[in-house]
Structures are given as structure tokens and as C-alpha cells.
Amino acid sequence: MPVHGQVKIRTSAEQKAARERERAEKLQLYLTEYESILNNRQLTDLFALLKQTENTLINHPDCFTLWNIRREVILKLDNDKQKEYLQKELQITQLCLKSNVKSYSCWNQRQWCLKQLKENFDLNLYQNELQLCQKFLEIDERNFHCWAYRYYLLEHLCPSSSSDIETFYDNELTFLRSTIGNNLSNYSAWHYRSKYLDKLLDHNPIRRSNLLLKEWELVLNAVYTDCSDQAAWFYLRWLLFKQLGVESITETEHIKPLEELDEIESENKWCMLALCQLWKEKKINDDKRRNYLERLANHIDTDRAAFYRDQI
């Protein structure tokens, strides 16, 4: 209550209690709506059930059960209504994603809608969906849910002819390179780059040597630009040990540049760890490798001391 015309200022404890009451009220409302839907799902008119679940999901988009109920209902509709509501479902999931862009349920429901529209009505919306991904990635370029959805779309858009496939993979690698250029910490971009590089190498092994050389230059430039960022280091080790292979790793081309970086950025754990692995696999500099692992365990990264000692 205001005292002598002055508004009472709530303390932090009062604010916390008010937030907890508001949260409890919202939770109770959700549970009431959820229970009502489950109890009446066999009795309620199909269109009323769709409306009821929609109203609840707009505020609580992570409930798999309600999305599954909607799937059951939509599949019971006649063809015309089914197509209409599948397209409407894309609008509803987009609204839900605005409230929670990282909702597993929404992205899964969207995939299901696209699949149904393609298989049952020969309506291919995969290309259009890439525009939606672009918008969401502009908001958060590291949203791995959106990246996974984008990969799903591209798998359905991949051409069938050999020449077109190669161009398709090249275009995607170009896109991923520009994305990495904007943010070296983009784990998802590095991850999907590894997938499409794999695909391209499998499709055209003749390009292997040239592609891996350019890839090494890309990731080496990334670790020199920001040697503290672990995303590029994970990719570097994948490239060396999963793609090039120990036999193809050379001291001049691969080890020396990292040793030079180690001199510039002393005690960088990612560089030290990569060198330790390289020295071990190539059976060189064993004393220095052991010294690095001891320094990592005892001084530089003590939280993971056991991990380093296991490798000594």
C-alpha cells in the first residue's frame, strides 16, 4: 500500500517471491489445460482439440505429447483438411519457435509436416524452409537446432545427377566457409563442414589432395587468428587424424607450424595438446611431450589433470 502518497519499492526478496508466485500460477494453468486435453481427447471434436492444443503449445512449445496428439488428429482429417492443417501447422510451429527457438519438439514437428506434405500431397517446401533457417541463424548463428534442421533440408534437396551433386557440395562448403569467417567459434558450422567435406571426398576422390591442402590452410589460419578458441582445434585434430591419417602427416607441413604457434602463444593448452598427440603418433619429441603433459596437469589445466596424466 502507498504510504503518504509514496509508492512502496519492493525488495529483491519480494520481487523473487512475486516471480515465484507468477511462475506457480502459470504452471498450474498449464497443468490444468494439459490434464483437460488428455482426459477429453477421445470426446472432444477434432477441430476443437486442435485449437485447444494450439493455445497451450503457443506458451509451452516443448510438450511432445501435445504435438503427437495434433499429429493423430491431423491424420484423421480428410485429404483437403489434412493438407490445410499441415500447412497451418508450419505457421503454428513458427510462432512457437519465436518463443523458444531451441525447442526440439517444434523442429521435429516441422520436419514431420514437410514429410507428410511431400509424401501425401507431392508438395515440396524444403527449398522455402532454407529461408526460415537463414532468418533464425541471423538471430543466433550457433543455434544447433536450426543447423540440424538445415542439414535435414539439404539432404532432401541434394540433386541426383553426379555433376550437380559435386556443385551442391561445393556450394555448401563455400557457405560454411563464409559462416566460419564471420565467427570462428561456430561449432555447428565446423561440424557440418566436416560432414560435407566427407561427402565431397567420397564423391570425387581425385580432388582429395587439393581439398585437404586447402582445408589445412583454412584451419591453420583459424587457430593462428584465435588460438584460444577450441572449435577450430577440434576440427584441426579431426582433419589430421581422421582425414589425412598419421602416415600423411609431415613435420614440415603440419607439425612445424604448430610448434611455431606454440612459441608465440606459450602455454596454450589446445596447441600443446595437439602437439602432444602429433609427437606421440609420429614417435618424436617424447621427452618434450611428457613435459607438456605434466605442465598441463600440474599448472595449466589442473581440472583435467587425470586426463593428461593418463597420456604420460
C-alpha positions in Angstrom: 0.0 0.0 0.0 1.2 3.5 -0.8 2.2 5.4 2.4 1.7 9.2 2.4 1.5 9.2 -1.4 4.7 7.3 -1.9 4.8 4.0 -3.8 6.4 1.2 -1.9 9.5 -0.1 -3.6 9.7 -3.9 -3.5 12.8 -5.5 -2.0 14.6 -8.1 -4.0 13.1 -10.8 -1.8 9.6 -9.6 -2.5 10.4 -9.5 -6.2 11.7 -13.0 -6.1 8.6 -14.2 -4.3 6.3 -12.4 -6.8 8.1 -14.1 -9.7 7.8 -17.5 -8.0 4.0 -16.9 -7.5 3.6 -15.9 -11.1 5.5 -19.0 -12.2 3.5 -21.2 -10.0 0.2 -19.8 -11.4 1.4 -20.3 -15.0 2.4 -23.9 -14.1 -0.9 -24.6 -12.5 -2.7 -23.2 -15.6 -0.6 -25.3 -17.9 -1.2 -28.5 -15.9 -5.0 -27.8 -15.8 -5.0 -27.3 -19.6 -2.8 -30.4 -20.1 -5.0 -32.6 -17.9 -8.1 -31.4 -19.6 -6.7 -32.3 -23.1 -5.7 -35.8 -22.0 -9.0 -36.5 -20.3 -11.1 -35.3 -23.2 -9.0 -36.2 -26.2 -11.4 -39.0 -27.2 -14.5 -37.0 -26.6 -13.6 -33.6 -28.0 -14.4 -32.5 -31.6 -11.2 -32.9 -33.7 -11.1 -29.2 -34.6 -11.7 -28.1 -31.0 -8.9 -30.4 -29.9 -6.6 -28.8 -32.4 -7.5 -25.4 -31.2 -7.1 -26.4 -27.6 -3.7 -27.9 -28.1 -2.6 -24.9 -30.2 -3.5 -22.5 -27.4 -1.4 -24.5 -24.9 1.6 -25.0 -27.2 2.0 -21.3 -28.1 3.1 -20.8 -24.5 4.5 -24.2 -23.8 6.0 -25.5 -27.1 8.2 -28.2 -25.6 5.5 -30.7 -24.9 6.0 -33.7 -27.2 2.7 -35.3 -26.1 0.6 -32.4 -27.3 2.4 -32.3 -30.7 1.8 -36.0 -31.0 -1.9 -35.6 -30.3 -2.0 -33.0 -33.1 -0.4 -35.5 -35.4 -3.0 -38.1 -34.6 -5.8 -35.6 -35.2 -4.4 -34.2 -38.5 -4.0 -37.7 -39.9 -7.7 -38.4 -39.2 -8.9 -35.5 -41.3 -10.0 -35.9 -44.9 -7.4 -35.0 -47.6 -8.3 -31.4 -48.2 -8.4 -30.6 -44.5 -5.3 -32.6 -43.8 -3.3 -30.6 -46.3 -4.8 -27.3 -45.0 -3.9 -28.1 -41.4 -0.4 -29.4 -42.3 0.3 -26.1 -43.9 -1.2 -24.3 -40.9 1.0 -26.4 -38.6 4.0 -24.8 -40.2 2.7 -21.4 -39.2 2.0 -22.6 -35.7 5.4 -24.1 -35.2 7.0 -20.9 -36.5 5.1 -18.9 -33.8 6.2 -21.4 -31.2 9.8 -21.1 -32.3 9.6 -17.3 -31.8 9.0 -18.0 -28.1 11.6 -20.8 -27.9 13.9 -21.1 -30.9 15.6 -24.1 -29.4 12.6 -26.3 -28.9 13.3 -29.8 -30.0 9.5 -30.5 -30.3 8.9 -27.7 -32.7 11.7 -28.5 -35.0 10.6 -32.2 -35.0 7.0 -31.3 -35.7 8.1 -29.1 -38.6 10.1 -32.0 -40.1 7.0 -34.2 -39.8 4.8 -31.7 -41.6 7.2 -31.4 -44.5 7.4 -35.2 -44.8 3.7 -35.5 -44.8 3.2 -32.8 -47.4 5.8 -34.3 -49.7 4.7 -37.9 -49.4 0.9 -37.4 -49.4 0.4 -34.3 -51.5 3.6 -34.0 -53.5 4.2 -30.6 -52.1 7.9 -29.9 -51.8 8.6 -27.0 -49.4 12.1 -27.9 -48.5 13.7 -25.1 -50.5 11.4 -22.5 -49.0 12.4 -23.6 -45.5 16.0 -22.7 -46.1 14.9 -19.0 -45.9 13.4 -19.6 -42.5 16.7 -21.2 -41.4 18.6 -18.1 -42.7 16.4 -15.8 -40.5 16.9 -17.9 -37.4 20.7 -18.1 -38.0 20.8 -14.4 -38.3 19.4 -14.2 -34.8 21.7 -16.8 -33.4 24.3 -18.2 -35.8 25.2 -21.0 -33.4 21.7 -22.4 -32.9 22.5 -26.1 -33.4 18.8 -27.0 -33.6 18.4 -24.8 -36.7 21.7 -26.1 -38.1 20.4 -29.7 -37.7 17.1 -28.8 -39.4 19.1 -27.1 -42.2 21.1 -30.3 -42.7 17.8 -32.2 -42.8 16.5 -29.9 -45.6 19.7 -30.2 -47.6 19.6 -33.9 -47.5 16.2 -33.8 -49.2 17.4 -31.1 -51.7 20.5 -32.9 -52.8 20.4 -33.5 -56.6 20.6 -36.9 -58.1 23.0 -36.3 -61.0 26.7 -36.7 -60.4 27.8 -33.3 -61.7 25.1 -31.5 -59.8 25.9 -33.2 -56.6 29.5 -32.0 -56.7 28.4 -28.4 -57.3 25.9 -28.8 -54.5 28.6 -29.9 -52.0 31.0 -27.2 -53.2 28.3 -24.5 -52.7 27.6 -25.7 -49.2 31.3 -25.7 -48.3 31.5 -22.1 -49.6 28.6 -21.1 -47.5 30.1 -22.8 -44.4 33.5 -21.1 -45.0 31.8 -17.7 -45.1 29.9 -18.6 -41.9 33.1 -19.6 -40.1 34.8 -16.4 -41.4 32.1 -14.5 -39.5 32.6 -16.4 -36.3 35.4 -18.9 -35.7 33.6 -20.2 -32.6 30.7 -21.5 -34.6 30.9 -25.2 -33.7 27.9 -26.1 -35.8 29.5 -24.6 -39.0 32.7 -26.6 -38.4 30.8 -29.8 -37.6 28.7 -29.6 -40.8 31.8 -28.6 -42.8 33.3 -31.9 -41.8 30.2 -33.7 -43.0 30.1 -32.1 -46.4 33.9 -32.4 -46.8 33.4 -36.1 -46.2 30.7 -36.3 -48.8 32.7 -34.4 -51.4 35.8 -36.6 -50.9 33.7 -39.8 -51.2 32.0 -38.5 -54.3 35.2 -37.3 -56.0 38.4 -38.9 -54.5 40.5 -37.3 -57.3 40.2 -33.9 -55.6 41.3 -35.3 -52.2 44.8 -34.0 -52.1 43.9 -30.4 -53.2 40.9 -30.2 -50.9 42.8 -31.4 -47.8 45.6 -28.9 -48.5 43.1 -26.0 -48.7 41.3 -27.3 -45.6 44.6 -27.4 -43.7 45.3 -23.8 -44.7 41.8 -22.8 -43.5 42.0 -24.4 -40.1 45.6 -23.3 -39.6 44.7 -19.7 -40.3 41.8 -20.1 -37.8 44.0 -21.3 -34.9 46.6 -18.6 -35.7 43.8 -16.0 -35.7 42.4 -17.1 -32.3 44.4 -19.9 -30.7 42.2 -19.9 -27.6 39.1 -20.9 -29.5 38.5 -24.6 -29.1 36.1 -25.1 -32.1 38.9 -24.8 -34.7 41.2 -27.1 -32.6 38.6 -29.9 -32.6 38.3 -29.5 -36.4 42.1 -29.4 -36.8 42.5 -32.7 -34.9 39.7 -34.3 -36.9 41.3 -33.2 -40.1 44.7 -34.5 -39.2 43.8 -37.8 -37.6 40.6 -38.8 -39.4 41.1 -37.4 -42.9 44.8 -37.1 -43.5 45.9 -40.0 -41.4 49.2 -40.4 -39.4 51.1 -41.6 -42.5 50.3 -38.4 -44.4 51.2 -36.0 -41.6 54.6 -34.4 -42.1 56.8 -32.5 -39.7 57.4 -29.6 -42.2 53.8 -29.1 -43.3 51.8 -30.0 -40.2 53.9 -30.1 -37.1 56.3 -27.2 -37.5 53.5 -24.5 -38.0 52.0 -25.6 -34.7 55.4 -25.7 -32.9 55.9 -22.1 -34.2 52.5 -21.1 -32.8 53.4 -22.7 -29.5 56.4 -20.5 -29.3 54.2 -17.4 -30.0 51.4 -18.5 -27.7 53.2 -20.3 -24.9 51.0 -22.4 -22.5 48.0 -22.5 -24.8 46.6 -25.8 -23.8 44.9 -26.5 -27.2 48.1 -26.1 -29.1 50.1 -28.1 -26.5 47.6 -30.9 -26.6 47.6 -31.1 -30.4 51.4 -31.2 -30.4 51.4 -34.0 -27.8 49.1 -36.1 -29.9 51.2 -35.4 -33.1 54.5 -36.2 -31.4 53.1 -39.4 -29.9 51.7 -40.6 -33.2 54.9 -39.7 -35.1 57.1 -41.1 -32.3 59.1 -38.0 -31.9 60.0 -35.5 -29.1 58.8 -37.9 -26.4 60.6 -36.1 -23.5 59.0 -32.8 -24.6 55.6 -34.5 -24.9 55.8 -35.8 -21.3 57.0 -32.4 -20.1 54.0 -30.7 -21.8 51.5 -33.2 -20.3 53.0 -32.7 -16.8 52.7 -28.9 -17.2 49.1 -29.2 -18.4 48.2 -31.5 -15.4 50.1 -29.6 -12.7 49.8 -25.9 -13.7 47.9 -25.0 -16.9 44.7 -27.1 -16.8 44.6 -28.8 -13.4 40.8 -29.5 -13.6 41.7 -32.2 -16.2 44.9 -33.4 -14.6 43.9 -37.1 -14.6 43.3 -36.9 -18.4 46.8 -35.6 -19.0 48.5 -38.0 -16.6 46.8 -40.9 -18.3 48.7 -40.0 -21.5 52.2 -39.6 -20.0 
